[in-house]
Amino acid sequence: GCNSRHSDYVFFLQLKKVIEEEEKELLEREKIWETPAIFRRKNT
């Protein structure tokens, strides 16, 4: 009953944390890929 519902909630929070961390990594990678493009624009 209540206990399984609580564990589902905890699992959801953990999943949310993992997703947020993955999103941060993706954003960091996008920043890394964007910077050379900016440099290219300045050079040309």
Secondary structure, DSSP 8 states (H G I E B T S, - for coil): -HHHHHHHHHHHHHHHHHHHHHHHHHHHHHHHHHHHHHHHHHH-
